[in-house]
């Protein structure tokens, strides 16, 4: 009886070793072969295109002084379900002083218009320049840069400079 038990235990061990070997081999092959991308296939490469539709000065905060800078920025994105991007908007004053702000955007549409208001910045006479640098980070990487220069006539003192995006 003892010899029979040892012989049976050897037979039951062999299928386990073979099964373990097959599973290990399968795991090894699956881990070394590159996986399938979770992103959908795009007919064109993802892109972000930025344009400054308008930029001018006016009174937007009700203080009676035309020292606020208003701009509309258009972002055109390639076809996807969702986008994530950053843009840095910089207002450069005639004196050379620059004010830069970072804006983080999640979007579900291909064309986006964002209004940017710089309250109490137009206090000098001369050329003002708005620079926009955009970086698309999802679904893939792309970037674009644009600038626009305009000249408000003169300036007026105001309150603390502030940016509002809506």
C-alpha positions in Angstrom: 0.0 0.0 0.0 2.8 2.4 0.7 4.3 1.9 -2.7 1.0 2.6 -4.4 0.5 5.9 -2.6 4.0 7.1 -3.6 3.4 6.2 -7.2 0.0 8.0 -7.3 1.4 11.2 -5.6 4.1 11.4 -8.3 1.5 11.2 -11.1 -0.7 14.0 -9.5 2.3 16.2 -9.1 3.4 16.1 -12.8 0.2 17.8 -14.2 0.6 20.6 -11.7 4.2 21.2 -12.8 3.1 21.2 -16.4 0.2 23.6 -15.7 2.5 25.9 -13.7 5.0 25.8 -16.6 2.3 26.7 -19.1 0.9 29.5 -17.0 4.4 30.9 -16.4 5.2 30.8 -20.1 1.9 32.5 -20.9 2.6 35.2 -18.3 6.1 35.8 -19.7 4.9 36.1 -23.3 2.0 38.5 -22.3 4.4 40.7 -20.3 7.0 41.1 -23.0 4.6 41.7 -25.9 3.5 45.4 -26.2 -0.1 46.0 -25.2 -2.8 47.6 -27.1 -3.2 51.4 -26.7 -6.3 52.5 -24.7 -6.6 55.6 -26.9 -8.8 55.4 -30.0 -7.1 55.6 -33.4 -7.1 59.1 -34.9 -7.4 59.8 -38.6 -5.1 62.9 -38.2 -2.6 63.6 -35.5 -4.0 65.5 -32.5 -3.4 69.2 -32.6 -4.2 72.4 -30.8 -4.4 75.7 -32.8 -4.7 79.0 -30.9 -5.8 82.4 -32.2 -6.5 85.7 -30.6 -9.9 86.7 -31.9 -9.9 90.2 -30.3 -8.0 92.3 -27.8 -8.8 95.8 -26.7 -9.1 98.0 -23.6 -12.3 99.3 -22.0 -14.0 99.8 -18.7 -15.3 96.4 -17.4 -15.2 96.8 -13.7 -17.5 99.8 -13.3 -14.9 102.2 -11.9 -15.3 104.6 -14.8 -11.7 104.2 -16.1 -10.9 102.5 -19.4 -8.0 100.5 -18.0 -9.2 96.9 -18.4 -7.9 94.7 -21.2 -10.3 92.3 -22.8 -9.3 89.4 -25.1 -11.0 86.4 -26.7 -8.9 83.4 -27.3 -10.0 80.6 -29.7 -8.7 77.1 -29.3 -9.3 74.6 -32.1 -8.7 71.0 -31.2 -8.6 67.9 -33.3 -11.3 65.2 -33.0 -11.5 63.5 -29.6 -13.9 62.9 -26.8 -12.1 64.9 -24.1 -9.2 67.3 -24.0 -6.9 68.5 -21.3 -4.6 71.4 -22.0 -2.8 74.3 -20.3 -2.3 77.8 -21.7 -0.2 80.6 -20.5 -1.5 84.1 -21.2 1.0 87.0 -20.9 0.1 90.7 -21.1 3.2 92.7 -21.9 3.0 96.4 -21.1 4.7 99.2 -23.1 7.2 99.6 -20.3 8.3 96.0 -20.8 6.7 94.7 -17.6 4.9 91.3 -18.2 2.2 89.6 -16.3 1.8 85.8 -17.0 -1.0 83.5 -15.9 -1.4 79.8 -16.2 -4.9 78.3 -17.0 -5.7 74.6 -16.9 -8.6 73.5 -19.1 -10.7 70.3 -19.4 -12.9 70.4 -22.5 -15.4 68.2 -24.3 -15.7 70.1 -27.5 -13.4 70.8 -30.5 -13.7 74.6 -30.6 -13.4 76.7 -27.4 -13.6 80.4 -26.9 -12.3 81.8 -23.7 -12.6 85.4 -22.6 -9.7 86.8 -20.6 -10.1 90.1 -18.7 -7.1 91.8 -17.2 -8.6 94.3 -14.7 -6.6 97.5 -14.1 -3.6 96.7 -16.3 -3.9 99.4 -19.1 -2.2 102.2 -17.2 0.5 103.2 -19.7 0.4 104.6 -23.2 2.0 102.6 -26.0 1.7 99.1 -27.5 0.4 96.3 -25.4 1.0 92.7 -26.5 -0.9 89.5 -25.5 1.1 86.2 -25.9 -0.7 82.9 -25.6 1.3 79.6 -25.3 -0.9 76.5 -25.3 0.1 72.9 -24.5 -2.3 70.0 -25.3 -1.5 67.1 -22.9 -4.4 64.8 -23.6 -5.2 62.8 -25.7 -1.6 63.4 -27.0 0.9 66.2 -26.9 0.9 69.3 -29.1 1.5 73.0 -28.7 0.9 76.3 -30.4 1.9 80.0 -29.8 0.3 83.2 -30.9 0.7 87.0 -30.1 -1.4 90.1 -30.7 -0.3 93.7 -30.3 -2.7 96.7 -29.9 -2.4 100.3 -28.7 -4.8 101.8 -26.2 -4.7 105.6 -26.2 -3.1 106.6 -22.9 -3.7 104.9 -19.6 -5.4 105.7 -16.3 -4.5 104.7 -12.8 -6.6 102.0 -11.3 -6.8 99.3 -8.6 -4.9 96.0 -8.1 -4.3 94.2 -11.4 -6.4 91.0 -11.7 -7.1 88.3 -14.4 -10.5 86.7 -14.9 -11.2 83.9 -17.4 -14.7 82.9 -18.4 
